[in-house]
Amino acid sequence: MTATGVVVRAALLLVGAVLGVTLAARQLAPLPDLVLVVVASAALRSGPRAGLVTGLVGGWLLDLLPPGSAVLGTQAVLYAGCGLLLGLARRPGPVALVWVVAVLAATCLGLELVRALLALAQGVPVGVASSLGRVVATATVGLVLVPVVGRLEHASERRRFA
């Protein structure tokens, strides 16, 4: 990946994290996980290593942006694992959008399950309906945004800035 591609991916992660935190503060529900969509795009396009690193950086952003997480680094580890798993689901050549949506939904469901277990361990109530709504919203948004983000990253890597 070129330096321009890294900058574009980092900017997309930052926009996704800030937009997600901002919309969550407005009490909008169900809110799609925009960081996971960027992680999915990177992992499905570039493989497990890129997915792991992108997930780690995206998770750190979510850990550091308010309200953050109860234990610093929790989101980073969760998103790094999601990026790794998404990268393992990478297929060479053109991929059907059904595969992208199915893999993204399964990963988001696993992420929500781990978040629910962490919340229960801390004694925080868990909203099952909101978690399932988040999975559906993320898969739906991913249907549109994963190809767009992939094309944007591909275009940024093809450009040469002199």
Secondary structure as GFF3:
##gff-version 3
##sequence-region A 1 162
A	DSSP	alpha_helix	3	25	.	.	.	ID=ss1
A	DSSP	alpha_helix	34	46	.	.	.	ID=ss2
A	DSSP	alpha_helix	48	64	.	.	.	ID=ss3
A	DSSP	alpha_helix	74	88	.	.	.	ID=ss4
A	DSSP	alpha_helix	97	121	.	.	.	ID=ss5
A	DSSP	alpha_helix	128	158	.	.	.	ID=ss6
###
